[in-house]
Amino acid sequence: MKLIEIKIVHQNVQELLNYCKRNKIKNLHLNLGLLSNLEILSKEVELINKCTDPELIELEDKAIQLANEKKKAAESAGKKEDYDFKLSVALLSKEDKESYDKLRAVYDESMQENRNVVLEVIDKKQLVQAVTVDDKNFIIPIELGVDESAVLSFFFDAKNWEKKEVSKSDIKADKTKKKK
């Protein structure tokens, strides 16, 4: 699994857990599976963040601080301005912006590295809940939103995150590119 994918899946699991909490979805198998995966992914994201160049983090924080100051100044003048992250980075000085671009390129390249991560598989057959209607108990499947179902389906099959084996032909092609 690429490092960037780990960060994305981590965020998706957090959002899915929040969705389950908001909608009072109580399924032990689902909640334990998601919490286990969140713990595994959180450790990986923590390692990724520890390896991120501190100068890059400082420049990003500086950009956000500049954007917040501009936003406050605009609000005190009676205007409403919002700065997304890209606009915040544009507020940096020319030297800081050049430094940020170089550091960000290195970061983006490193986020393409693979990491062997083993996650918990969630059995979709166990995603049911008990419902009582007119004193009769029924077992029905858990209903999730479209986005949540798409995220959850990632955990139904371990093939989604298994480490990709590099074939011999891929290695030969890579060596040929390096020689040129």
N, C-alpha and C positions, 0 to 999 in steps of 0.2 A: 504494500500500500504506500503510495507516495505521501510525503510529509504534508503536502497541502491537502490531500484527501483526508488525512487523519484530523487535521484542524476543522475541516468542513463537517465531517461525520460527527466529531465531538460537539460542535455547535448544534447540529441537527438532533442529536440525542438529548441535549439539554432542552431544546424547544419541544421535543416530543414528550419528555417527562413533564414539562410545564403544561402541555395540552392535556395530558392524562389527569393532572392534578386539578386543572380548571374544570374539566368535564366530569370529575369524580369517577374516573375509570379505575376500578379496583379489580385487578387481575394479578394474582401473585406471580405467575409465570412471566407475564409481560413486565411488571415493575421490577422484579429481580433481574431479569435479563437486561433491561435498559440500565438499571443502576450498576450492574457488573460491567457492562460495556462503557458506561460513563467513567467508572473508576479506571479502567484500563486506558481509555483514551485520554483522560485527564493527566495520567502519569506521562504519557507520550507527549502531550502538548506542553507539559511543564519542562520536559527535557528539551524540546524544540525551542521554547522561549529562553531557556538558560543558555542555549548556544547562539542565540541571535546577538548580533554585534550591538554592544551597548550604545555606540555612537548613533546607530540607526534609530534606536529607541529614543535617544535624547532629541534627535532631529524631529521625529514624529511628535514627541511631546511638545517641543518648541512650536511646531506648526499649529498644533491644536490650541496652545496657549495664545498664540497670535490671533487665531480665528476667534477665540472667545473674547479677547480684548476688543477686536473690531466689532463683534456682535453687540457687546455691551455698549460701546460708543454709539453704534447705530440706534440701539434701543433708547438710549438717553436723548438722542436727537429726534426721537419719535418715528424712526424707520424700523422696518423689520428686515433683517438679513440673516440668512442661514448659510453656513459654510459646510459643504460635505468635505470629506477628507482630501480629495484632490485639490479643491480650492484652498484648503488650509495649507497644503504643501506649496502652493503657488505664492503664498505670502512670505516664504522664506527668502533670505537674501540670495543673491546670485551664487555666491560661494557655497552657502549651505544647500541650495537646491542642487548644484552640481555634485556635491558630496553625497547628498541624499540619493540622487539618481544612480550613482555608482554603487553605493551600499545596497540599494534596493535591487539592482540587477543581480548582484551576488546572492542576495537573500532569495530572490525568485528562482534563481538557478538551483540553489541548494534545496529548495522546497520540492524539487522534482526527484530527489533521491528516494529510493525505496527503503521501507522499514518493514520487517516481518512482524506483524501484529496479529495475535490470535484473539478473536472476539467470541463472545457467547452467541450461539445460534438460538434463535427464538422459534419455537415450534408453533406454526400458525394454527394447528389443530387445537391448541390449548388456549387460544384467544377467545374465550367464551365467558359469558356472565349469566348468573341466575336472575331471572325476573319472575316476580309473582303477579299473576293476574287472576282476580276472582278466587283467591285462596289456592290457586294451582301454580306450581313451580314449573318454569320453562327454562331451558338452557338455550341461549341464543348467541350468535357470534357478536363480538364487540364491534360496534360501528365507529369508524374513524373517518376523519375528513380525507379528501383526496391527497393533499400534500402529506399528511401524516401517514397514510397508507403507503405512499411511495417511499418515504423514509424508512418505515418499518420493514418493508419488503426487502431492504438491503440485508437485514439480519436473518432472513429465512434460509439463506444459502451461504455456507462458508466459502464458496468459490468466489464470492464478491471481494474478499479481502486477502485471499491466499497470495503468498509471494509468487510473483510471476517468474517462472523459470526461463532463463535466457537460453535460446537454442544456439547450436554451434554455427548455424548460418548467420545469426545475428552478430555473433562475435567476429566472424570472418568479415562481414560487411563493415563493422565498426573499425576493425584494423585497417581495412582498405581505405576508409575515409581519412584515418589519421595519417597514413603514408602520403596521401596527396597533399 
